[in-house]
Amino acid sequence: MHMFDKEKHFYGGHGIVGGQIPLGAGIAFAEQYKGTQFVNMAYMGDGAVRQGALTETFNMAALWKLPVIFICENNGYAMGTSVERTTIQTDIYKLGLPYGIPSSAVDGMDPAAVHVAMDEAIQRARAGEGPTFLEMRTYRYKGHSMSDLKNTAPKKSWKLQGKRPIELTNMLSKKKGYADEKWFEE
């Protein structure tokens, strides 16, 4: 959240919960205005989607067909409170649907699924078709901050379910011939 590098088009650094949502649309508007092919990716957590700025931004982004991908990293907990205790709509991706924004849930633990969803959203934005909203469903291994209890996430064995992103990437890289065991060892 606190990393920023203008030369690399990385505009992080927003400590206000949900503050990056309208800023992401604003950056997308600037790129659209300049006529570039840049697509802005505005990341947020599952707690930020309950900010009023989200609905206002979704409306404007859809109306102006801004080249922006809104990405909610849903790990099931906003700080220390579960999603089920903070909203009636636990399928967060559905928040984009009333605005006509293509929206979907993505297995955020599967790098290939993330790649496919992002590629589709980027191509749509570059074609002038406007924003996309993706809910990346992921797993929370630890608390949000040092003050959180260690075990605020439910006990799930993602390891046993084959949901470890680094191992999935390695396996896919070998299968597709992008890398071999020797490369990984080096």
C-alpha positions in Angstrom: 0.0 0.0 0.0 2.8 2.4 0.7 5.0 1.8 -2.4 5.1 4.5 -5.0 7.2 4.9 -8.2 5.8 7.4 -10.8 8.4 6.5 -13.4 7.2 2.8 -13.3 3.6 3.9 -13.2 3.1 2.5 -9.7 0.9 4.9 -7.8 0.5 3.3 -4.4 0.8 5.2 -1.1 -2.8 5.6 0.1 -3.4 5.2 3.8 -7.2 6.0 3.6 -9.3 2.9 3.4 -10.7 2.8 -0.1 -8.8 6.0 -1.1 -7.2 4.2 -4.1 -10.5 3.4 -5.7 -11.4 6.9 -7.0 -7.7 7.7 -7.6 -7.4 4.6 -9.8 -10.3 5.8 -11.9 -8.8 9.2 -12.1 -5.5 7.8 -13.3 -7.4 5.8 -15.9 -9.3 8.9 -17.0 -5.9 10.7 -17.5 -4.6 7.8 -19.6 -7.8 7.8 -21.7 -7.6 11.6 -22.1 -4.0 11.3 -23.3 -4.9 8.5 -25.7 -2.5 5.9 -24.3 -3.1 2.2 -24.1 -2.3 2.1 -20.4 -4.9 0.3 -18.2 -5.0 1.2 -14.5 -5.3 -1.5 -11.9 -6.8 -0.3 -8.7 -6.4 -2.9 -5.9 -8.4 -2.9 -2.7 -9.2 -5.2 0.2 -12.6 -6.7 1.0 -13.1 -4.0 3.7 -12.6 -1.1 1.3 -15.5 -2.2 -0.9 -17.9 -0.9 1.8 -16.7 2.7 1.3 -19.1 5.0 -0.5 -16.4 6.0 -2.9 -16.7 2.6 -4.5 -20.2 3.1 -5.8 -19.6 6.6 -7.0 -16.4 5.5 -8.8 -18.0 2.5 -10.4 -20.8 4.7 -11.8 -18.4 7.2 -13.3 -16.0 4.6 -14.6 -18.8 2.7 -16.3 -20.3 5.9 -17.7 -17.0 7.1 -19.2 -15.8 3.6 -20.1 -12.6 4.2 -18.3 -9.6 1.7 -18.8 -9.5 0.5 -15.2 -9.6 -2.9 -13.6 -10.8 -2.8 -10.0 -9.4 -5.7 -8.1 -10.7 -6.7 -4.7 -8.3 -9.0 -2.8 -10.9 -10.9 -0.7 -9.2 -13.0 2.0 -12.4 -13.1 4.0 -11.4 -10.6 6.6 -11.5 -6.8 6.8 -8.9 -6.2 9.4 -10.2 -8.5 12.1 -13.9 -8.8 11.1 -15.1 -11.5 8.7 -16.9 -10.5 5.5 -20.0 -12.4 6.6 -20.3 -10.0 9.6 -20.0 -6.8 7.6 -22.1 -7.2 4.5 -25.3 -8.9 3.2 -23.6 -9.5 -0.2 -20.7 -11.9 0.4 -20.1 -12.4 -3.3 -18.2 -9.1 -3.6 -17.8 -9.2 -7.4 -21.6 -8.7 -7.7 -21.2 -5.1 -6.5 -20.1 -4.2 -10.0 -23.0 -5.7 -11.8 -25.6 -2.9 -11.2 -23.3 -0.5 -13.0 -23.0 -2.8 -16.1 -19.4 -3.5 -15.2 -18.2 -7.0 -16.2 -17.5 -8.6 -12.9 -16.4 -12.0 -11.7 -14.9 -14.0 -8.9 -11.4 -15.4 -9.6 -9.4 -18.1 -7.7 -6.7 -15.8 -6.4 -4.7 -18.8 -5.3 -4.3 -20.0 -8.9 -1.8 -17.9 -10.9 -3.1 -19.2 -14.2 -6.7 -18.3 -13.4 -5.5 -14.8 -12.4 -3.6 -14.4 -15.6 -6.6 -15.4 -17.8 -9.0 -13.0 -15.9 -6.5 -10.1 -16.0 -5.7 -10.6 -19.7 -9.4 -10.6 -20.6 -10.0 -7.4 -18.5 -6.9 -5.7 -20.0 -8.0 -6.5 -23.6 -11.6 -5.2 -22.8 -10.2 -2.0 -21.4 -7.8 -1.4 -24.4 -10.7 -2.0 -26.8 -12.6 0.9 -25.2 -15.1 -1.3 -23.4 -14.5 0.2 -20.0 -13.9 -1.1 -16.5 -13.9 -4.6 -15.1 -14.3 -5.7 -11.4 -12.5 -8.8 -10.3 -12.8 -10.4 -6.8 -9.6 -12.3 -6.2 -10.6 -14.9 -3.6 -7.5 -15.6 -1.6 -6.4 -17.0 1.7 -5.4 -15.2 4.8 -2.4 -16.8 6.4 -1.8 -14.2 9.1 -3.5 -11.3 10.7 -3.7 -7.8 9.2 -1.3 -6.2 11.6 0.9 -7.1 14.6 -2.0 -6.4 16.9 -4.2 -9.1 15.3 -4.4 -12.5 16.9 -2.3 -15.1 15.0 -5.3 -17.3 14.2 -8.0 -15.0 13.0 -8.3 -16.9 9.7 -10.3 -20.1 9.7 -8.3 -23.4 9.8 -8.1 -24.6 6.2 -5.5 -26.7 4.8 -4.8 -24.9 1.5 -1.5 -26.9 1.3 -3.4 -30.1 1.1 -5.9 -28.7 -1.4 -3.0 -27.8 -3.8 -3.7 -24.1 -3.5 -0.1 -22.8 -3.0 0.5 -20.3 -5.7 4.3 -20.6 -5.9 4.1 -24.4 -6.3 1.3 -24.0 -8.9 3.4 -21.6 -10.9 6.4 -23.9 -10.7 4.4 -26.9 -11.8 2.8 -25.0 -14.7 6.2 -23.6 -15.8 7.6 -27.1 -16.0 4.5 -28.5 -17.7 4.5 -25.7 -20.4 8.3 -26.0 -20.8 9.1 -22.5 -19.6 11.5 -23.9 -17.0 12.9 -27.1 -15.8 14.0 -28.4 -12.4 17.6 -27.3 -13.1 16.4 -23.7 -13.7 14.5 -23.7 -10.4 17.5 -25.1 -8.5 19.8 -22.4 -9.9 
